[in-house]
Amino acid sequence: MQKNELLEKITLIFRDVFDDQNIVLALDTTASDIDDWDSLSHIRLIITHEEEFGIRFKTTEISDLKNVGDFINVLMNKLK
């Protein structure tokens, strides 16, 4: 799966988790760019992605993420 395809797919997940159909993600999107993105919603995002893609993240893989682009890179590695 290409980065653009993943970006589109995770955008739908973000919209669902945050109940906001107006969310538009970019590779440089951070938590400060999305209202209500706090630690609890972050956990919900991770769990939802794990369920959607049938994968598991290790804490070390997600603890240093800075933006959506970093998350996509980790996700792409998991999907190989």
Beta strands, then each sheet from edge to edge (+ up, - down):
end
